[in-house]
């Protein structure tokens, strides 16, 4: 087993509702998870001459490939596996490129692979499988899906039968809405029976079976008479249908702002794969130059935090063409655009795209001007993700005795796992008294906002930037 370098390894990360990780040091040792620990089963199989070898996820009745190593790039998590018949290299690629917002917000990730045979292989099949757990947080309906024949590939999808986009808010939750897509040469929306059949024989026959049977997306790339190295890829995509509620406006993700669809996203990602890799490599070369004077532990920290930080945000544009880059608190309160999250995450964005810092702060400035916010200091947040509807921290909530004006409108327990929503606080009249002053943090939030605002202006003031010998970007 290779040396463990991270507590968890990013596989598919794009935004707070598209975030799949490996929680084990060996990729085929445990099931993959959502960022909050919720199981999201994902499997990877190489079938050689009818024999199945697993490299991703814990699968019975498969030969478990030996993992030689795992390494981390800025945009990739890379693995090497081996058996007596072949060597397999697999990369999980999340194109979170800060200098290309269309690419960064395009909700598509890659699995690329390279198979180096040690002997001639008559039939080689590489496959990725997604379990229906990708479709929901707490399932309340059966799964529907299908497959689209496209030019050069097939795209299978699934999701809950009854879609309720943006139906809840909270802290440690996945979405109970949206559709997940898996792309390969052949793709299927099918059943556990088909998965078992493929593992056993290397062949798959479409079998929907009954609505009660567990459903899978399966993509397969097939090769014949393999004597030399082969390369290929799969795509995993997630369409959240709607990304953010912003003080009365429903906002789709930034990539969709001009009318594009998830099919545009998949098609672009499939055919500009090489171009995308070149863009990522160019940025990573620059990034490595920026951190060259630091020790290896700090370099690893920089690379480990890069995708994690970006994917903890949703990027949208309002109808007024205002850019919003909205963070989600994790295991805290689930708040959106939290000032004391913006502040520590800010240096990365100041270095590579200062406008994203402005995009973080806009909801705070917007809410602070509304009548319900009567304090002479900065708010803590702008709501609970994915809703910008007014600060939800420091409310008079769960009080033993609420008066008739507060009633139970904010009573909740953020630790009990019950999904909630909040009333539209930003519409409340100034006559309402809903915030507990003792719970506010005026010094911290005002300091954070002042420093962030000054820094965004300062770093965005000039295109002439240099890196000093400590790797710090400065103006001249």
C-alpha positions in Angstrom: 0.0 0.0 0.0 1.3 3.5 -0.9 2.0 6.0 1.8 -1.1 8.0 2.9 -0.7 11.7 2.1 -4.2 13.1 2.7 -7.1 12.4 5.0 -9.3 12.1 1.9 -8.6 12.4 -1.9 -10.6 14.6 -4.3 -12.0 12.7 -7.3 -14.9 14.7 -8.8 -15.1 18.2 -7.3 -16.8 21.2 -8.9 -19.2 22.8 -6.4 -20.8 22.1 -3.0 -23.3 19.7 -4.5 -20.8 18.0 -6.9 -18.1 16.7 -4.6 -17.0 13.1 -4.6 -14.0 11.9 -2.6 -12.1 8.7 -1.7 -11.9 8.3 2.0 -9.2 5.5 2.0 -5.6 5.5 1.0 -6.2 2.6 -1.5 -8.8 3.6 -4.0 -10.4 0.2 -4.2 -10.5 -0.4 -0.4 -13.7 1.5 0.4 -16.7 3.1 -1.2 -16.4 6.7 -2.3 -18.2 9.5 -0.4 -19.7 12.9 -0.6 -17.7 15.6 1.1 -19.8 15.2 4.3 -19.1 11.4 4.5 -22.4 10.3 2.8 -21.7 7.1 0.8 -21.8 7.7 -3.0 -20.8 4.4 -4.5 -18.5 4.6 -7.5 -16.8 1.6 -9.1 -14.1 1.2 -11.6 -13.3 -2.1 -13.4 -10.8 -3.3 -16.0 -12.0 -6.5 -17.6 -9.2 -8.5 -19.4 -10.3 -11.5 -21.4 -13.4 -11.9 -19.3 -11.7 -11.5 -15.9 -12.7 -8.4 -13.9 -10.1 -6.4 -11.8 -11.3 -3.6 -9.6 -9.5 -0.3 -9.1 -12.2 2.0 -7.8 -14.6 1.2 -4.9 -15.0 -1.9 -2.9 -16.5 -4.6 -5.2 -17.1 -8.3 -4.4 -16.3 -11.0 -7.0 -13.6 -8.9 -8.6 -9.8 -9.3 -8.3 -8.5 -6.3 -6.4 -5.7 -4.6 -8.3 -2.6 -3.7 -6.3 -2.2 0.0 -5.8 1.4 1.1 -6.2 1.1 4.8 -5.5 -1.1 7.8 -5.3 0.0 11.4 -6.0 -1.6 14.8 -6.1 -1.5 17.5 -8.8 -3.2 20.8 -8.7 -6.2 19.6 -10.7 -5.6 15.8 -10.6 -5.5 12.9 -8.2 -3.3 10.2 -9.8 -3.1 6.5 -9.1 -1.0 3.6 -10.4 -2.2 -0.1 -10.2 -0.6 -3.3 -11.3 -1.2 -7.0 -11.8 0.5 -9.8 -13.7 -1.2 -8.8 -17.0 -1.1 -5.0 -17.1 -0.2 -1.7 -15.4 -3.0 0.8 -15.0 -2.7 4.6 -14.4 -5.8 6.5 -13.5 -6.3 10.3 -13.1 -9.3 12.0 -11.7 -9.4 15.5 -13.2 -11.4 18.5 -11.9 -10.8 21.5 -14.2 -11.2 24.2 -11.5 -9.2 26.7 -13.5 -9.4 30.1 -11.7 -8.4 32.1 -14.8 -11.1 30.6 -17.0 -14.5 30.9 -15.3 -16.4 29.1 -18.0 -14.2 26.1 -17.6 -14.1 26.4 -13.8 -17.9 26.4 -13.7 -18.5 23.8 -16.3 -20.0 20.9 -14.2 -18.0 18.1 -15.8 -15.0 16.1 -14.4 -12.8 13.5 -16.1 -11.5 10.1 -15.4 -8.6 9.4 -17.7 -6.6 6.2 -17.8 -3.6 4.5 -19.4 -3.3 0.7 -19.7 0.1 -0.8 -20.4 -0.2 -4.5 -21.2 2.5 -6.9 -20.0 1.3 -9.4 -22.6 -1.1 -9.3 -25.5 -4.7 -8.9 -24.4 -7.5 -10.2 -26.6 -10.3 -8.1 -25.2 -9.8 -5.2 -22.8 -12.8 -3.3 -21.3 -12.4 -0.3 -19.0 -15.6 0.7 -17.1 -16.9 3.2 -14.6 -20.1 2.6 -12.6 -22.2 5.1 -10.5 -24.7 3.8 -8.0 -28.1 5.5 -7.5 -26.8 7.0 -4.2 -25.4 9.8 -6.4 -29.0 10.9 -7.0 -30.0 12.1 -3.6 -29.3 12.9 0.0 -32.3 11.2 1.5 -34.2 9.3 -1.2 -37.9 9.9 -1.2 -38.8 8.5 -4.7 -37.6 5.9 -7.2 -34.9 6.5 -9.8 -35.5 7.3 -13.4 -32.8 7.5 -16.1 -31.9 6.8 -19.7 -29.1 7.1 -22.3 -28.5 9.6 -25.1 -26.6 8.5 -28.3 -24.3 11.3 -29.2 -21.5 11.8 -31.8 -18.6 9.5 -30.7 -20.0 8.8 -27.3 -23.1 7.9 -25.2 -24.3 9.8 -22.2 -26.4 7.9 -19.6 -28.1 9.8 -16.8 -30.3 9.3 -13.7 -32.0 11.2 -11.0 -35.0 11.1 -8.7 -38.3 10.7 -10.4 -39.8 13.7 -8.7 -37.5 16.7 -8.8 -37.7 19.5 -6.2 -34.8 21.8 -7.1 -33.5 23.9 -4.2 -36.0 22.1 -1.9 -34.0 22.4 1.3 -31.1 24.2 2.9 -28.8 23.2 5.7 -25.3 22.3 6.6 -24.1 18.7 5.9 -26.4 17.9 3.0 -26.2 16.6 -0.6 -28.8 17.7 -3.1 -32.1 15.8 -3.4 -32.4 17.1 -6.9 -30.6 17.3 -10.2 -29.3 14.7 -12.7 -26.0 12.9 -12.8 -24.4 11.9 -16.2 -21.8 9.3 -17.1 -20.1 9.4 -20.5 -18.2 6.8 -22.4 -18.1 4.9 -25.7 -21.0 2.7 -24.5 -23.2 3.9 -21.6 -26.2 2.3 -19.8 -28.8 3.2 -17.3 -29.4 -0.2 -15.9 -29.6 -2.5 -12.8 -27.6 -4.3 -10.2 -28.2 -7.4 -12.3 -26.3 -5.9 -15.2 -23.4 -4.9 -13.0 -23.1 -8.4 -11.6 -23.3 -9.8 -15.2 -20.5 -7.5 -16.3 -18.3 -8.4 -13.4 -18.8 -12.1 -14.0 -18.5 -12.3 -17.8 -17.2 -9.0 -19.1 -20.4 -8.6 -21.1 -23.5 -6.5 -20.4 -27.1 -6.7 -21.7 -29.4 -3.9 -21.0 -31.7 -4.9 -18.1 -33.9 -2.4 -16.4 -35.6 -5.1 -14.2 -38.0 -3.6 -11.7 -38.3 -0.1 -10.2 -37.3 -1.6 -6.8 -33.9 -2.9 -8.0 -30.9 -0.7 -7.4 -30.0 1.3 -10.4 -26.6 2.1 -12.0 -25.0 4.1 -14.7 -22.4 2.1 -16.5 -19.9 3.3 -19.2 -17.6 0.9 -21.0 -14.7 1.5 -23.4 -13.7 -1.6 -25.3 -10.4 -2.5 -27.1 -9.4 -5.6 -29.1 -6.0 -7.3 -29.5 -4.1 -4.8 -27.2 -0.3 -5.1 -27.5 0.7 -1.5 -26.7 -0.3 1.2 -24.4 -3.9 2.5 -24.8 -5.4 5.7 -23.4 -9.0 6.7 -22.8 -11.4 8.8 -20.7 -14.8 9.0 -19.1 -16.8 12.0 -18.1 -18.9 12.5 -15.0 -21.3 15.5 -14.9 -23.9 16.9 -12.6 -26.7 19.2 -13.6 -28.1 20.9 -10.4 -31.0 22.6 -12.5 -30.7 25.7 -10.3 -27.7 26.8 -8.3 -28.5 29.9 -6.1 -31.4 32.0 -4.9 -30.2 35.5 -4.7 -32.5 38.0 -2.9 -35.5 37.2 -5.1 -33.7 35.9 -8.2 -33.2 32.2 -9.2 -29.7 31.8 -10.7 -28.4 29.0 -12.7 -24.7 28.2 -12.7 -22.3 30.6 -14.4 -21.7 28.2 -17.3 -25.4 28.2 -18.2 -25.7 32.0 -18.1 -26.1 32.4 -21.9 -28.5 29.6 -22.4 -26.2 26.6 -22.5 -27.3 23.2 -21.2 -25.7 20.2 -19.6 -25.5 18.7 -23.1 -23.4 21.6 -24.2 -21.2 21.2 -21.2 -20.7 17.5 -21.9 -20.0 18.0 -25.6 -17.5 20.8 -25.0 -15.7 18.7 -22.3 -15.6 15.6 -24.5 -14.1 17.3 -27.6 -11.9 19.9 -25.9 -10.3 17.4 -23.6 -6.7 17.9 -24.9 -7.1 21.7 -25.0 -8.4 21.6 -21.4 -5.4 19.5 -20.2 -3.1 22.0 -21.9 -4.7 24.9 -20.1 -4.5 23.1 -16.7 -0.9 22.2 -17.3 0.1 25.7 -18.2 -1.5 27.1 -15.0 0.0 24.3 -12.9 3.5 25.1 -14.3 3.0 28.7 -13.2 1.6 27.7 -9.9 4.6 25.4 -9.2 6.9 28.3 -10.1 5.1 30.5 -7.6 5.6 28.0 -4.7 9.0 26.7 -5.7 10.8 28.2 -2.6 8.6 26.4 -0.1 9.1 23.0 1.5 7.4 19.9 0.3 4.8 19.8 3.1 3.6 23.3 2.2 3.5 22.5 -1.5 1.3 19.5 -0.7 -1.0 21.7 1.4 -1.3 24.2 -1.5 -2.2 21.5 -4.0 -4.6 19.7 -1.6 -6.5 22.9 -0.7 -6.7 24.3 -4.2 -9.6 22.2 -5.6 -11.2 21.9 -2.2 -11.5 25.6 -1.7 -12.8 26.3 -5.2 -15.3 23.5 -5.1 -16.7 24.8 -1.8 -18.2 27.7 -3.8 -20.9 28.2 -6.4 -20.2 30.6 -9.3 -23.2 32.4 -10.8 -24.0 35.7 -12.5 -27.1 37.8 -11.8 -29.4 39.3 -14.4 -27.6 42.6 -13.7 -24.3 40.9 -14.8 -22.9 40.8 -11.3 -20.6 38.0 -10.6 -21.2 36.0 -7.4 -18.8 33.4 -5.9 -20.6 32.0 -2.9 -19.1 29.7 -0.3 -20.9 27.1 1.7 -20.0 26.5 5.3 -19.2 22.8 6.0 -20.0 21.2 9.4 -20.7 24.6 10.9 -24.0 26.3 10.1 -24.3 25.8 6.3 -24.2 29.5 5.8 -23.6 31.1 2.4 -21.1 33.9 1.7 -19.8 33.7 5.3 -17.4 36.6 5.9 -15.1 34.6 8.1 -14.8 32.0 5.4 -14.2 34.6 2.7 -11.3 36.1 4.7 -9.0 33.1 5.1 -9.7 31.7 1.6 -9.1 35.1 0.0 -5.3 34.9 -0.7 -5.7 32.2 -3.4 -8.2 34.3 -5.3 -6.2 37.6 -4.8 -3.3 35.9 -6.5 -5.0 34.5 -9.5 -8.4 36.2 -10.0 -9.1 39.2 -7.7 -12.6 39.7 -9.1 -13.7 36.5 -7.3 -13.0 38.3 -4.0 -15.4 41.0 -5.1 -17.8 38.3 -6.1 -17.6 36.9 -2.6 -18.3 40.2 -0.9 -21.3 41.4 -3.0 -24.0 39.5 -1.1 -22.8 41.0 2.2 -22.8 44.6 0.9 -26.2 43.9 -0.6 -27.8 42.6 2.6 -26.2 45.2 4.8 -28.3 47.9 3.0 -31.6 46.2 3.7 -34.0 47.6 6.3 -34.0 44.4 8.4 -30.2 44.7 9.1 -30.2 47.6 11.6 -26.7 47.1 13.0 -23.8 49.5 12.1 -21.4 46.6 11.3 -21.0 43.9 8.7 -23.2 40.8 8.6 -21.7 37.4 9.3 -23.4 35.8 6.2 -26.1 36.2 3.6 -28.2 33.2 4.3 -28.0 29.4 4.2 -26.6 27.7 1.1 -28.0 27.7 -1.6 -30.2 30.6 -0.5 -29.1 34.3 -0.2 -32.0 35.5 1.8 -30.5 37.4 4.7 -28.2 36.5 7.6 -29.2 33.3 9.3 -26.5 33.3 12.0 -27.3 34.9 15.4 -31.1 34.7 15.1 -33.4 34.5 18.0 -33.7 30.7 17.6 -34.5 27.8 19.8 -35.3 30.1 22.6 -37.2 28.7 25.6 -39.8 31.4 25.4 -40.3 33.2 22.1 -42.8 36.1 21.9 -45.7 36.2 19.5 -43.7 38.1 16.9 -41.0 35.5 16.6 -43.1 32.5 17.3 -41.3 29.4 16.0 -40.1 30.8 12.6 -36.4 30.1 13.3 -36.6 27.2 15.6 -34.4 24.4 14.4 -31.6 22.1 15.5 -28.7 22.2 13.0 -27.3 19.0 14.4 -30.3 16.7 14.1 -30.0 16.2 10.3 -33.5 17.5 9.7 -33.7 19.5 6.4 -35.0 23.0 6.8 -35.7 26.2 5.0 -35.8 29.8 6.1 -38.3 32.6 5.5 -37.2 35.4 3.2 -35.5 37.5 5.8 -34.4 40.2 3.4 -38.0 41.2 2.8 -38.8 41.6 6.5 -39.6 45.2 7.6 -37.3 47.1 9.9 -39.9 46.8 12.7 -39.0 43.2 13.2 -36.4 42.3 15.9 -34.9 39.0 14.9 -31.2 39.2 15.7 -29.6 38.5 19.0 -27.0 41.2 19.5 -25.0 39.1 21.9 -24.4 36.5 19.1 -23.0 39.0 16.6 -19.3 39.5 15.8 -18.9 43.1 14.8 -15.1 43.4 15.2 -14.3 40.2 13.4 -16.7 40.7 10.5 -15.9 44.4 9.9 -12.2 43.7 10.0 -12.6 40.9 7.6 -14.6 42.9 5.2 -12.4 46.0 5.3 -9.3 43.9 4.7 -10.9 41.9 1.9 -12.3 45.0 0.2 -9.0 46.9 0.3 -7.1 43.8 -0.9 -9.5 43.2 -3.8 -9.1 46.8 -5.0 -5.3 46.7 -4.4 -4.7 43.5 -6.2 -7.1 44.3 -9.0 -5.6 47.7 -9.6 -2.8 46.7 -11.9 -2.0 43.9 -14.4 1.7 44.3 -13.6 2.4 41.7 -11.0 5.6 40.1 -9.9 6.6 37.2 -7.7 9.3 38.0 -5.1 11.7 35.5 -3.8 9.3 34.3 -1.2 6.6 33.5 -3.7 4.4 36.4 -2.8 2.7 38.4 -5.5 3.2 42.2 -5.3 2.4 45.3 -7.4 5.0 47.6 -8.9 
